[in-house]
Amino acid sequence: MRCILEYVWIDATGGMRSKIRVANMDGFNHESIVYDPEQWSWTFDGSSTGQATGTDSDVIIRPVAMYPNPFFRVPDTAYLVLCDTYDKDGTTPHSTNARARCAQTEAACVTDEPLFGIEQEYILFHRDKEVPYQWANPGDPGCGGQGPYYCSVGGDRCFGRKIADQHLQACLYAGIAICGTNAEVTASQWEFQIGPLPALQVADQLWMARYILLRITEEHACCATFHPKQMRCWNGSGGHTNFSTTAMRGSTDAIRGSTDAIRGSGSKTDAIDAIMDACSKLQANHAAHMAVYGEC
């Protein structure tokens, strides 16, 4: 059987890249792509993505997760394959490979069973990136300043619903744990939510959901930006994180769909104490956290 494998990775500036590999899968289980990433690894020209020099350009991409491809919709023969990047020795994570560090952190905290839910905001722009999508002009959406656009309804104030709905449907087809969407405070700004999931799963699915959105904008002659403050006089776009551990969730663990009615003996008070303890630890390291926050 010949399968369409759309390899996706993150470049040096946090953008997304992809290329398609048509592979003969006869005799292989599809899951082997992730379970045997060395066999299914590939390469790309890193000098064209800011991840290598022209004299030593090979960068290895290795599959870490795969999803049914909503752009081909051929069951069992078309997949999106999320990859992380490695130096040409095949074992050293590339300097742009933050997923490897995430995996180490997750492994060190496994007994806490952390779960994450991510709220990802973005703004749609016309292709020239000068005017937000369907605005009347660069400074005016056509319905005044901030106020009428959040969770809005109507053609004079809700811009891009067709794109947001198409994105939702594509993510559901791909098996991504998307749990909601809504129009946001800035006109042409939207949000989608992923999770709750463990760290690596929520990160992988967030990146793939971003990729799916960017692919969809190609069909509408527009683009999407995740920049936190694209327009200084309008609401910014965040990737808000909701986080909990077993201790924070208290005695019940319904959020994971556990078959056990009770997990541990923690009370509501214990859960609140665990949350306050985490907040104190975050406060004590605020400067270190902000140093790796990203663009602002």
N, C-alpha and C positions, 0 to 999 in steps of 0.2 A: 504494500500500500504506500502510495506517495502522499506525504503530509506537508502542509504549509506551516513552517515554523517562523514566526515573526519575532526575531531577537530584539529585545529592547534594553537599553542601558542609559546611564546618566553620564553626561559629559563633564568637562572641567568646570563649567560655570553653573551647574545645576540644571542645564537644559536636558532634553531627552532626544535620543537618537534611536534609529532602528534600521534593520535590514532583514530581508526575507531569505530563508533557506528552504528549498524544496528537497525533502529527504525521503529516502526509501525506508519505511518503518517495518517492512516484512520481518517477522521474527522478533520484533521488539514490542514490549509493553510501553504504552505512551508515558507512564510514570518513570520509565528508565531515564528519560531526559533529565529529570531532576535528581533521581537516585544515583545516577552515574554521570555527574556533571563533567568529569574529565573527558569521557568519550564523546560527549555532545558539546564540548567547548568549541569556540570559534575565535576568530581574530578580526580586528578592524584597524584602519589606518589612524592611529592616535594623533598624528601630526595635523590631521584635519579636524580634530575635536578639541584641541588644546591639551591633550593628554600624553603627547610624546613629541620628539623632534623628528625632523625629516630624515635624518641619518639613521634613526633607530625607532621606527614608527609602529611596530607591531604591539598591540595591546590585546590581551586575551579576555574574552567574555565567557563566563561560566554560568549555566542556568541555575537559578535558585527557586523559581516558582513558575508555574504555567497555568494558563487560563484559556477556556474556549474563546476563540477569536470572533468577536461580534461583527467584524467587518467582512468576513467570509461566510460565516454561519453554515459551515459544512460539518455536521457532528462527527467527532472522532478523527477528523483529518485536517483541522486548522486550529492553531494555538498561538496565543501570545506567550512568549517565553521571556520572563524577566531575568536579567543577568547582572552579576556584579563583575568588577574589572580586576585583572591581575597583571603583574609584570610578566615579561616573556618567559621567566623561569617557571611560570605556572603555579607557584606556591606563595609568592609574596603579594599581598593585596596591594593594588595600585594606590597611590597617594590620594586619589579621589574616591576610594572605596570606603565610605563611612559605614556600610552595612557590616563589614567584618568587625569593626569596633562595637557596633550595636549587638552583634551575636555574642561577643565576649561579655558585655555588660548583662545581657539577658541571662546567660549561663550562670553568672555570679549571684543572680537574684531569684533563681528558679523556685526556691522554697517559699518565697513571698507570693508567688502566682500573680504577678502584676498584670493588669489589663488596661488597655488604652482605647480611648475613643477620640478620633480626630475630626475637628470641624474645619474644613478647607474652604476659604473664601477665594474668589477670583473675580476679575473684571474682564468683560468682553470689549474688544476694540475692533474698529475697522482695520483693514490690512495695513493702512498707512501708519497706524499706531498714534495718530494725532487726535482722533475723535472717538470717544467710546461708542460702542455699537448702538446704532439707531438714534443717537442724540441729534437734536435739531442743529446744533453747532458746537464747537469745542467747549464753550463755557456754559451752555444751557441745554439740559435734556429736553426741555419743552414743557415741563410741568413744575418749574421752580426749583428751589434748593432742596436740601435733604428733608425728608419727612414723608412724602407720599409713596416712596419706592419700596420700603421694607415690606416683604410678604404681599406685594401689590398685585392688583388685578386690573387689566385694562390696557388697551393699545397705546394710550397716551402716557403711560408710566411704567409699564412692565415690558422690558426689552430683553429678548433672548430666551423666552420660555421654551420655544421649540428646540433650541440647543440644549438647555438644561434637561428637558424631558427625554430627548434622544440620548443624552449622556446617562441618565438614570436607567433607561431600558438596556443600553449596551453594557453597563456595569452589572446589572442583574443577569444578563445572558452569560457574562464572563464568570459568574459565581463570586463576584466581589461582595463583601458584606457592607454594602451601602445601605444606610438606614433612614435617609431623608434628604430633602433638598428644599431650598427656599430662596426667594429673591431677597437681596440684602439692602443695606441702608443707602448705598450709592446706586444711582440709576445704572443699569447694565451690569450690576454686581450680583453674583449668585454664590450660594454655599451648598456644599454637600457634606455628608457625615459618613465616616467609616468606623466600624467597630461595634461593640468593644471586642478587642482581640489582644493576644500577647504581642510583645514589642515587634518582633520580626514580621509577624503576619500583618499587623496593622500598617507597618512601614511599607512592606511589599505591595499591599493592596492600595495604599494611598498613592504610591508612585504609578502603579498601573492605572488607577482611576484618572490620574493627571494625564497620562499618556493617551488614554481613550478620549478624554476631553479635547486634547490638542488635535488628535486625528479628526474628530468631528468638526472642529472649526474649519478644517480644510474644505469641507463641503458647503460652508456658508460664507466664504470670502471674508473671514474675520479671524481674529486670534484671541487667545486668553493669556492674561498675565497673573502670576501669583505674587508679584512684587508687593511688599507690605504697605508701601505708601506711594502708589503710582501718581496720585493727584493730591497735592498738598492741602487743598481746600475741601476735600471730600473724605469720607470715611475710608480708612485703610483696610487692607485685606490681611487676615491672620490665618495661621494654621493652629487653631486653639486645641489644646490637649486636655482631655479628661482622663484622670488616672486613679486607679485604686489597687490595693493589695487585699489579700485574704483578711488581714487584720482590720483594714478599713471597712470592709464589707460586713463585718460583724459575724454573727453566728450563722446567717443564711448565705447561700451562694447561688441564688436563683439565676443571677445574671449569666452564669456559665451553663445553665440548664442541667445542673448536677442532679443525679438520681438520688443523692442523699438529701434528706430534708434538712439536716443540720450538719454543718461543718465546723467542728470545734465548739467551744463554749463561750465565745466572746459575746458580750452584751452590746447594746447600742452605745452605752457610755464608753466601753472599751474601744469601740470603733471610732468614736469622736476623739478619744485620747490619741489613737494611732494617727488620725488625720492631723491633729494639732502638732504632734511630734514631727511628722513629715514636713509641715509648714515651717517649723523652727529650724530644721536642718536646711531647707531651701533658703531661708532668710540668712543663715550664717554663711552661705556660699553664693550669695546673690551676684557679686562681681564676676566670679568665675563662670557662672551660668550665662550672664549677659555677654561675656567675651566670645562665646561660641553661638550666640543667638542667631546670627546671620545678618542679612541686609536690614537696614532700618532707615 
